[in-house]
Amino acid sequence: MRGITKRWLINTFGVILIILFVLVVAFAIIIQNAYYQGISQILNGRSSELVNIFNDTNDFIRTARVYVENFPDKELMEIMVINEEGQAVITSTGFAPDNQQNRPDYTAALKSEDHYADWHGNLSSGENVMALTRVLYDENGEQVGAIRYVVSLEEADRKIFISIAFVCLIGVVILFFIFLSSTYFLRSIVRPVREISETAKRIAQGDFEARINKFYDDEIGDLCDTINYMAGELGTSDRMKNEFISSVSHELRTPLTAIKGWAETMQLDGCQDLKTVQKGISIIIKETERLNGIVEEVLDFSRIQQDRMVLIMDKIDILAELDESIYMQRERANAEDKHILYDEPEMLPPVIGDRNRLRQVFINIIDNALKYSEPGGVVNVHIAQVEDTIEIVIADNGCGIPAEHLPKVKQKFYKANQTVRGSGIGLAVADEIIRLHKGTLNIDSVENVGTTVTITLPIVRPPLPEETESDATR
């Protein structure tokens, strides 16, 4: 036994056992006192009769003999007549009195103001008895003798033992049922916990298909549901991670293949065609930039995961950054027979931000819009001031995002369309950058209709007149 079972046996069952033991001991003391006190009261009642019976103490021995002979409870107790010298002279047993026995009650009665005393203990034979002695005096206060009552406590002790044994039996029955119910209860906890432990080990070893059977609809059941949900989420994350590695590997392999191919072409002996060399160098530069972009995206994601993304914040013209981003994507759009429509406003309030990071976000969103648009598709870019924010809306009429994928597109590694190139972390990085700018990035999409990305950034609030006046007085 170990763990929960051991702790329960020590803490709970042990406490119950101690409580029952204390109760049994208390019951034994109470019932023994009750029996002994009842016997003592009977003896006191009998000894109280002696005042009336021995009102004439002239012939104490004769009167005592008659009292002993006519005593109705001879079978229940022994009566002993003691003379003024302390010697037992008559006994109701019919045997000669044993004057070798100690009589502590007689000694105590001689000293008592009430002229009587009781005692219980063991005789020299080992018998447990209770005795009461009342000393009698004549009219002159002279001791004439004493009457001693002796009751065997063996029958009382037997009844006390039976009562205690019965109570102990009840206690054992109670403990048995407590043990049965507790065993069932412990199994209802230990068995699921063991299965949870085994399943958690399997999950830790990479078996994300492992699931726990839900035994009960309680806290243990909730824990099972939570671990099953965790396993599902880990499995999803693991699949997304593997897809991400596959996507990144493919993304890296494509430009590397192009770079290697054109480098080998230009390396061939006799390649003197200037146009071929220029085209090869152009493609190598383009693919190198593409590789650099992929690596930077992965590094940015790593920085975000480790909370090490650092922004160089400054007051910037958001129009200039958006315009440059569109300019960088326009040539690609023309080459793919796609169109970017942008009506640039004359002026907008500045924002506080990292110009390179914001440009990175705009390029990423426009790149996605072009990527998921068919030839002839249109990407609309709109920017305007809405209250205290700058709102940038980038909308396309491409394939759109299915409703079941839309809530997850900003999650790391998630790709709604596996047929389109990309690592699946671009939107996660863009969303984190906008969040660090205290802005928002929202995505609305309808499948086969198009996608709209709305970015909001807080503007630089001009100082209030009272703030300007307080600054001037300093």
C-alpha positions in Angstrom: 0.0 0.0 0.0 1.3 3.4 -0.9 0.1 6.8 -2.0 -3.5 7.8 -1.4 -4.4 4.4 0.2 -1.6 4.6 2.7 -2.4 8.2 3.6 -6.1 7.4 4.0 -5.3 4.4 6.3 -3.0 6.6 8.4 -5.0 9.8 8.5 -8.7 8.7 8.2 -9.0 5.1 9.2 -6.5 5.5 12.0 -8.4 8.5 13.4 -11.7 6.5 13.2 -10.0 3.6 14.9 -8.7 5.9 17.7 -12.1 7.5 18.1 -13.9 4.1 18.4 -11.2 2.9 20.9 -11.8 6.0 23.0 -15.6 5.6 22.8 -15.3 1.9 23.8 -13.0 2.8 26.8 -15.3 5.5 27.8 -18.3 3.2 27.6 -16.5 0.5 29.6 -15.7 3.1 32.4 -19.3 4.4 32.4 -21.0 1.0 32.5 -18.5 -0.3 35.1 -19.2 2.7 37.3 -23.0 2.3 36.7 -22.9 -1.4 37.8 -20.6 -0.7 40.8 -22.5 2.3 41.9 -25.7 0.3 41.7 -24.2 -2.4 44.0 -22.9 0.3 46.3 -26.3 1.9 46.6 -27.9 -1.5 47.4 -25.3 -2.1 50.1 -25.9 1.4 51.5 -29.6 0.7 51.6 -29.1 -2.5 53.5 -26.7 -1.0 56.0 -29.2 1.8 56.7 -31.6 -0.8 58.1 -29.2 -1.6 60.8 -30.0 1.5 62.9 -33.5 0.3 63.4 -32.7 -3.4 63.8 -30.0 -2.9 66.4 -31.7 -0.2 68.4 -31.2 -2.5 71.4 -27.5 -3.2 71.6 -27.5 -5.0 75.0 -27.3 -8.4 73.3 -25.6 -7.5 70.0 -24.4 -11.0 69.1 -27.9 -12.6 69.5 -29.6 -9.8 67.5 -26.9 -10.1 64.8 -27.4 -13.9 64.6 -31.1 -13.5 64.1 -30.5 -10.8 61.5 -28.1 -13.0 59.6 -30.4 -16.0 59.8 -33.4 -14.1 58.5 -31.5 -12.0 55.9 -33.3 -12.4 52.6 -30.4 -11.8 50.2 -27.9 -14.4 51.4 -27.5 -15.8 47.9 -26.5 -12.3 46.6 -24.1 -11.2 49.3 -22.3 -12.4 52.4 -23.0 -10.9 55.8 -20.3 -10.9 58.4 -20.8 -10.0 62.1 -17.7 -8.4 63.7 -17.5 -8.0 67.5 -16.2 -5.0 69.4 -12.7 -6.5 69.2 -12.7 -6.5 65.4 -13.0 -10.3 65.1 -15.5 -11.9 62.7 -17.8 -14.1 64.8 -20.7 -14.9 62.5 -20.9 -15.3 58.7 -23.9 -16.1 56.4 -21.9 -18.6 54.4 -22.1 -21.2 57.2 -18.3 -21.5 57.3 -16.1 -20.4 60.0 -15.2 -16.7 59.6 -11.8 -16.0 58.1 -10.1 -13.4 60.2 -6.9 -13.5 58.1 -8.5 -11.4 55.4 -7.8 -7.7 55.3 -10.9 -5.5 55.9 -10.0 -2.0 54.7 -13.7 -1.0 54.8 -13.9 -1.9 58.5 -10.8 0.1 59.3 -12.1 3.1 57.4 -15.6 2.8 59.0 -14.0 3.1 62.5 -12.5 6.4 61.5 -15.5 7.7 59.6 -17.9 10.2 61.1 -20.8 8.4 59.4 -19.6 5.1 61.0 -19.5 3.2 57.7 -17.2 2.9 54.7 -17.1 0.8 51.5 -14.3 -0.8 49.5 -13.8 -2.9 46.5 -10.8 -5.0 45.5 -9.5 -8.5 45.4 -9.5 -11.0 48.3 -6.5 -13.2 48.9 -8.3 -15.8 46.8 -8.2 -13.4 43.9 -12.0 -12.9 43.9 -13.1 -9.3 43.0 -15.5 -8.1 45.7 -17.2 -5.0 47.0 -17.6 -4.7 50.8 -19.4 -2.2 53.1 -19.0 -2.1 56.9 -21.2 -0.2 59.3 -20.0 0.1 62.9 -22.7 0.1 65.7 -22.5 2.0 69.0 -24.6 1.8 72.2 -26.2 4.7 73.9 -23.0 5.7 75.6 -21.1 5.8 72.3 -19.3 2.6 72.9 -18.6 0.3 70.0 -20.6 -2.9 70.3 -19.7 -4.4 66.9 -20.1 -4.1 63.2 -22.0 -5.6 60.3 -20.1 -6.2 57.1 -21.6 -6.9 53.7 -19.5 -8.5 51.0 -20.7 -8.8 47.4 -18.9 -10.8 44.7 -18.3 -8.6 41.6 -17.7 -11.5 39.3 -21.2 -11.6 38.0 -21.2 -7.9 37.5 -17.8 -8.1 35.8 -19.2 -10.8 33.5 -22.1 -8.6 32.5 -19.8 -5.6 32.0 -17.5 -7.8 29.8 -20.5 -8.9 27.7 -21.7 -5.3 27.3 -18.2 -4.2 26.3 -17.8 -7.1 24.0 -21.1 -6.3 22.3 -20.0 -2.6 21.9 -16.7 -3.8 20.5 -18.5 -6.1 18.1 -20.7 -3.1 17.0 -17.4 -1.1 16.6 -15.9 -3.9 14.5 -19.0 -4.0 12.3 -18.9 -0.3 11.9 -15.2 -0.4 11.0 -15.9 -3.2 8.5 -18.6 -1.2 6.7 -16.4 1.9 6.8 -13.5 -0.1 5.3 -15.8 -1.5 2.6 -17.2 1.8 1.6 -13.8 3.5 1.8 -12.2 0.8 -0.3 -14.8 1.4 -2.9 -14.4 5.1 -2.7 -10.6 4.8 -2.8 -10.7 2.6 -5.8 -13.0 5.1 -7.5 -10.1 7.6 -7.1 -7.0 5.4 -7.3 -8.0 3.5 -10.5 -8.7 6.7 -12.5 -5.6 8.4 -11.1 -3.5 5.4 -12.2 -5.0 5.4 -15.6 -4.5 9.2 -15.8 -0.8 8.6 -14.8 -0.3 5.9 -17.4 -2.0 7.9 -20.1 0.0 11.0 -19.2 3.2 9.0 -19.6 2.0 7.9 -23.1 1.2 11.5 -24.0 4.6 12.6 -22.7 6.2 10.0 -24.9 4.4 11.4 -28.0 1.3 9.3 -28.2 -1.2 12.1 -28.6 -4.0 9.7 -29.6 -4.1 8.2 -26.0 -7.3 9.0 -24.2 -8.6 8.4 -20.7 -11.9 6.6 -20.0 -14.2 8.9 -18.0 -15.4 6.9 -15.0 -17.4 9.5 -13.1 -19.0 12.9 -13.7 -17.1 14.7 -11.0 -13.8 16.4 -10.4 -11.9 13.3 -11.5 -14.1 13.2 -14.6 -13.4 16.9 -15.3 -9.6 16.1 -15.0 -10.0 13.3 -17.5 -11.8 15.6 -19.9 -9.1 18.2 -19.4 -6.3 15.8 -20.1 -8.1 14.3 -23.1 -8.6 17.9 -24.4 -4.9 18.6 -23.7 -3.9 15.5 -25.6 -6.0 16.6 -28.6 -4.5 20.1 -28.5 -1.0 18.7 -28.3 -1.7 16.4 -31.1 -3.0 19.2 -33.2 0.0 21.4 -32.3 2.3 18.5 -33.1 0.7 18.0 -36.5 0.8 21.7 -37.2 4.5 21.8 -36.1 5.3 18.9 -38.5 3.4 20.6 -41.3 5.3 23.8 -40.5 8.6 22.0 -40.7 7.5 20.4 -44.0 6.4 23.8 -45.3 9.5 25.6 -44.2 11.7 22.8 -45.7 9.8 23.1 -49.0 10.0 26.9 -48.9 13.8 26.7 -48.3 14.4 24.0 -50.8 12.7 25.9 -53.7 15.0 29.0 -53.7 18.0 26.9 -52.8 17.3 24.7 -55.9 17.0 27.8 -58.1 20.2 29.3 -56.7 22.1 26.1 -57.1 20.7 25.6 -60.6 21.6 29.0 -61.9 25.0 29.0 -60.2 25.8 25.7 -62.0 24.6 27.1 -65.3 26.8 30.2 -65.0 29.7 28.0 -63.9 29.6 26.0 -67.1 32.6 26.6 -69.4 31.9 28.8 -72.3 28.9 30.5 -70.8 29.6 33.9 -72.3 25.9 35.0 -72.8 25.6 38.3 -70.8 21.8 38.1 -70.8 22.0 34.6 -69.2 24.4 35.7 -66.6 22.4 38.8 -65.8 19.2 36.7 -65.5 20.9 34.2 -63.3 22.3 36.8 -61.0 18.9 38.5 -60.8 17.2 35.2 -59.9 19.9 34.3 -57.4 19.5 37.8 -55.7 15.7 37.4 -55.7 15.7 33.9 -54.3 18.4 34.9 -51.7 16.0 37.7 -50.6 13.2 35.2 -50.4 15.4 32.9 -48.2 16.3 35.8 -46.0 12.6 36.6 -45.6 11.8 33.1 -44.6 14.6 33.0 -42.0 13.7 36.4 -40.6 10.1 35.2 -40.3 11.2 32.1 -38.3 13.5 34.2 -36.2 10.7 36.7 -35.5 8.5 33.9 -34.4 11.2 32.5 -32.1 11.6 36.0 -30.6 7.8 36.2 -30.0 7.8 32.7 -28.4 10.6 33.7 -26.0 9.1 37.2 -25.4 12.2 38.8 -26.9 10.6 40.9 -29.6 12.1 44.4 -29.4 10.4 47.3 -31.2 12.2 50.6 -32.0 9.3 53.0 -31.4 9.2 56.4 -33.1 6.7 58.8 -34.4 6.1 57.7 -38.0 4.1 58.6 -41.1 1.9 55.5 -41.5 1.0 56.6 -45.1 4.6 56.4 -46.2 5.1 52.9 -44.8 1.9 51.6 -46.3 2.7 53.3 -49.7 6.2 51.7 -49.8 4.7 48.3 -48.9 2.3 48.5 -51.8 5.0 49.7 -54.1 7.1 46.6 -53.2 4.2 44.3 -54.0 2.8 46.0 -57.1 5.4 44.6 -59.5 4.7 41.1 -58.4 0.9 41.8 -58.7 1.4 42.9 -62.3 3.5 39.9 -63.1 0.8 37.6 -61.8 -2.0 39.6 -63.6 -3.4 40.8 -60.3 -4.3 44.3 -59.3 -3.8 46.4 -56.2 -6.2 49.3 -55.8 -5.2 52.0 -53.4 -6.6 55.5 -53.1 -4.0 57.3 -50.9 -5.5 60.1 -48.7 -3.7 63.4 -48.4 -2.8 63.3 -44.8 -3.3 61.3 -41.6 -2.2 61.8 -38.0 1.1 60.1 -37.1 1.4 57.0 -35.0 4.0 55.7 -32.6 5.5 52.5 -34.0 8.4 50.5 -35.4 8.4 51.4 -39.1 10.2 48.2 -40.2 7.9 46.0 -38.2 4.7 47.7 -39.5 6.0 47.5 -43.0 6.6 43.8 -42.5 3.0 43.4 -41.4 1.6 45.3 -44.4 3.8 43.3 -46.8 2.7 40.0 -45.2 -1.0 40.8 -45.4 -0.8 42.1 -49.0 1.4 39.1 -49.9 -1.3 36.7 -48.5 -4.0 38.6 -50.4 -2.2 38.2 -53.7 -1.2 34.6 -52.9 -4.8 33.5 -52.4 -6.2 35.5 -55.4 -6.6 34.1 -58.8 -5.2 35.8 -61.9 -7.4 38.9 -62.6 -8.1 39.2 -58.9 -8.2 42.6 -57.1 -6.7 43.6 -53.8 -8.3 46.8 -52.3 -6.3 48.8 -49.8 -8.0 51.5 -47.7 -6.6 53.7 -44.9 -8.5 56.3 -42.9 -8.8 57.8 -39.4 -11.6 56.4 -37.3 -11.9 58.4 -34.0 -8.6 57.9 -32.2 -7.2 55.2 -34.4 -5.8 54.7 -37.9 -7.7 51.9 -39.7 -6.1 50.0 -42.5 -8.3 47.6 -44.5 -6.8 45.1 -47.0 -9.5 43.2 -48.9 -9.2 40.6 -51.7 -11.7 38.6 -53.8 -9.8 35.4 -53.6 -10.7 31.9 -52.4 -11.6 33.0 -48.9 -11.2 31.0 -45.7 -13.7 28.3 -44.6 -15.7 29.2 -41.5 -14.2 26.2 -39.5 -10.7 27.5 -40.2 -11.3 31.2 -39.6 -10.9 31.2 -35.8 -7.5 29.5 -36.0 -5.7 31.3 -38.8 -3.8 33.5 -36.4 -2.5 30.5 -34.4 1.1 29.4 -34.8 1.8 26.9 -37.6 -1.8 26.9 -38.7 -2.5 26.8 -42.5 -6.0 26.7 -43.8 -4.8 25.8 -47.3 -2.0 23.4 -47.5 -1.6 23.7 -51.3 -0.4 27.3 -51.1 3.2 28.1 -50.2 3.9 29.6 -46.8 5.2 28.6 -43.3 1.9 29.2 -41.4 3.4 31.6 -38.9 3.2 34.9 -40.9 -0.2 35.9 -39.5 0.8 34.9 -36.0 3.9 37.1 -36.2 1.8 40.0 -37.7 -0.8 39.7 -35.0 1.8 39.8 -32.3 3.5 42.9 -33.8 0.2 44.8 -34.0 -0.6 43.7 -30.4 2.7 45.1 -29.3 1.7 48.4 -30.9 -1.5 48.3 -28.8 -3.6 47.8 -31.9 -5.8 45.0 -33.3 -5.7 42.7 -36.3 -9.1 41.2 -37.3 -9.8 38.9 -40.2 -13.2 38.4 -41.8 -13.7 36.0 -44.6 -16.3 34.2 -46.7 -15.3 31.1 -48.6 -15.1 31.7 -52.4 -15.9 35.4 -51.8 -12.8 36.9 -50.3 -11.0 37.9 -47.2 -10.8 41.3 -45.4 -8.0 42.1 -42.9 -8.6 45.2 -40.7 -5.7 46.7 -38.8 -6.2 49.4 -36.2 -3.4 51.5 -34.6 -3.7 54.3 -32.1 -2.8 57.7 -33.3 -0.5 60.2 -31.5 -2.9 62.2 -29.4 -2.1 66.0 -29.5 -1.6 67.6 -26.1 -4.6 69.3 -24.5 -4.5 73.1 -24.0 -4.2 72.8 -20.3 -1.3 70.3 -20.7 0.5 72.8 -23.0 0.0 75.7 -20.6 1.4 73.6 -17.6 4.4 72.6 -19.7 5.0 76.3 -20.6 5.0 77.3 -16.9 7.6 74.8 -15.9 
